[in-house]
Amino acid sequence: MGRRKLCIAGGVVAAAAGYAAYRASLGALRDADAVRRLYDRVSPVYDAAAWVFRPLGARRLQGRAVELLDLHPGDTVVDLGCGTGVNLSFLARAVGEHGQVIGVDLSAGMLARARRRVDRHDLHQVTLERADIRNFRLPADTTAVLATASLEMVPEHDAVVRDLAEQLTPTWGRLAVGGVRRPSTWPAWVIALGRTATAMFGVTSAYEDIQPWRSVRRHMDEIAFDTAAGGALYLIVAQTRPVTGDRATHISGRP
């Protein structure tokens, strides 16, 4: 059986397993522990299920996110909600041999998959950390942050984005956020179908008020906004604003 058929078969199995996990967790997924348990359960089949998003434009948006982060050799970049590590090799390539990539996720199951990917590709620049992204503090020299399919699961996303904007290097620190959103032009039946298709990822109507791209625009200067899959997938990239007043004095000695 070819790789494509295996992925499709895996996706079918993943959807069934994920839907069961979704039903078991329905109504509590705005809680961090419920999110962690869900992704621990679906981690063995996550990659196979998520593969279907690649031809819909997810892979293109992934490449565009890394490009627009404008990473240079030696940079430090954080992948918040790194999951199984699909972004890690691209980020490692961008920062080079002397750069650093830090993958952060709440789910031990997802991080175990990410560790296998790191070992398989010998990504020595990558370190993995299990943490809640609401509380994670960036290393002092972090130049960029990538957060794909993660902030949609965080009701406190506005505070998270605000904190990231304050921690990143002023003026040229960059943040790329991508995920799923509800297209305003889609009819209700298409929305319902899409919600069923993404049930294994914890997508429910309870998350429709979580719109991280608005927070990025509120706290940072937008560089680019892009969509795919008829607007259901999005990417926003922004940079930190120049600082003034007391904060400018406080960080004036920072390289």
N, C-alpha and C positions, 0 to 999 in steps of 0.2 A: 504493500500500500504506500502511495506517494505521501510526501510531507503535507501537501495541501489537504488530502483526504484525511490524514491523521489529525490535522488541525481542526477540520470541520467536525470530525467525530468527537474530538476532545471538546469542542465548543458545545456540542449537543449535550454531552455528559455534564459539562460544567454548568450549562444553563439549568439543567434539572437539579443538580446539587445546590447551585446557588439560589434557585428559587425556593427550595426547601429552607435554606438558611435564612433567606429573606423573610419568608412567612413566619419563621420562628422568632425573628427579631423585630417584626413589624410593630411600629408604635414606640420603640425605644431607641431607634437608631440615631437620635440626636444626642445620645449619651455616649461618651468616649469608650466606656467599657463594652457597650453593645457593638460599637464599630470594631473594636479590637477583636471581639469574639467572632464576629461575622467574617472578618478578613483572615483570621486564623483558620477558620473552617474552609474557606474557598481558596486559600493559597495554593493547594496542590494543583488546581485546575485553572487558576486565574489567567495565566499566560495564554492558554489555549482559547479561553473564552474571549479575552481582550483582543485576540488576533483579528477578529472580524472588523474592528474599528480601523485597522490599518488602511484597507482600500477605500475607506470612507473619508480619508484625509487626516487621520490621526498621525500617521508617520510623517506626512508633509509638515504638519504643525510642530511636531517634535523637532525636526531639523531646523525649522525656522526659529524656534525658541532658542536653541543652542547658538545659532548664528547671531541673533539679535542681542544675546547676552554679552557679545563682544569680548569673549574670554581671551586671555593672553597666557603664554607660557609662564608658569610660576604663580598664577592666580589661585585663590581659594574660592570654591563654589560649593554651596549647600543644596542638596536635593531634598526638599521637605516633602515627606510622604512618598519616599522613593519606591515603596512597594517591592516588587520582585527585582528591581534594578534595571529596568529597560532603558533608562537614561544614562546610566553610569558610564558605559563605555564611550559614549559620545562626549560626555563632559570630561572624562579622563584624557581623551585625545586632544580636546581643546586646550587644557591647561598644561599638557606636556609632562615630561618626566619629573619635573621639579614642582609641579603644582599639587593641589590637594582637592579631593572631592569627598564630601561628607554626606553620606546617605542617612536620613533620619526617618524612622517609621514607628508607629505604635504597635504594630503586629509582629510578634516573634515569628509567626509562620511565614509572613512575607519576607522578613529579613533573612530567614534561613534560605529562601529561594534566591534572594539577592546575593548572599554569601557564596552560593554555588556558582552564580554567574561571575562574580569577582574572581573566584579561584580559577574558573575555567578560562577566563581571558587574561589572567595574570595582571589584574589591575592594582598594582602596588600603591598607586596614588589614592586609592579609595579606602576610607574607613566607614564602618557602619555603626549606628547608635540607635538603640531602642529608646524612644522618648515621645512624649506628647508635644506636638508642634506648637501648642498654645504656650508651653513653658520653655521651649528650647531657646537657648541664647547662642547667637552666632559668634564664632571666633572673631577676635578683634580685627583680623586682616581679611575678612570675607568681602569679596568684591561683587558677588552675584548670588542670587537665590533662584532656584527653579522649583515650582510647586505645580505639579500636574495631577488632576483628579484627586486632590486632597483637601483643599480649602472648602470645597462644597460640602464636606462632612463636618465642618466646624461652625456651629452657630455663632461663635465669637470671632468670626473671620475678620471683622473690621478692626478689632483690637490687635489681632495677629499682624495684619498688613501694616497698621500704624507702627507697631513695635519694630517690624522689619525695616520700615523706612527710616526709623530713628537709629537703628543699629548699623545699617549699611553705610559705606563710605559716602559722605555728602557729595553732591553734584554728579558723580559718575558711577555710584553703586547702582546695580540693575536688578530688577525682579521680573521674572516671567511666570505668569499664572495661566494655566489652561485647564479645561474641563468640559463638562456637559451643562447645557442650559436649555431652557424651554424657548423655542423660537416663537415669536409673537404671531407669526403668520400661519402656523400649523393649525389645522382643525383638531377638535378634541379627540377624534378617534385615532388620529396619527399619534397624538401625545400619549394616549392610553397604550397604544402598541409599542411605542418607544419605551415607556415606563416598564412594561412587561419584559421587553428585551434586555433592559439594563437592571432588572431586579436583583440579580446576583451581586451587583456592586452596591446594593443598598439604596438605590434610587427610589424615592417615594415623593409624593406630593408635598410631604412635610419639609422638603428641602428647597422648594421653589422660591422661598423668600431669601435664600442664601445666595447672594450674587457678588462673588469676590471681585469681579472686574470693576464694579462701581467703587469698591473700597480702594482699589489700586488707583483709580482716577482721582479719588478724594485726597489721597495722601502722597501721591507721587506725580511726576510729569510723564504723561503717556508718550511712548515712542511709536508703537504700532498696535493695531488691533486686527485680527484675522479670524475667519470662521471657515468651517468645512461642514459637510453633511447637511446642507441646507440651513446652516446656522445653529445646528444642535451642538457642534463642537466649537470651542472658541479658544483663542490665545490672545492675551494682552501682555505687552512688555512695556515697562516704564523705568525711569531712572529717578534717583533721589534728587531732591531740590537743594539749591544752595542754602546754607544756613547763615543766620544773622544773629546779632545780639550775644547773649551770654553763652549760648551753645557754640557759636563760632569761636569765641575766646577759649572755651573749654577744650576744643579739639584742634586748636591751631597748631599744636606740636605733632599732630598725627601725620605720618608720611603719606 
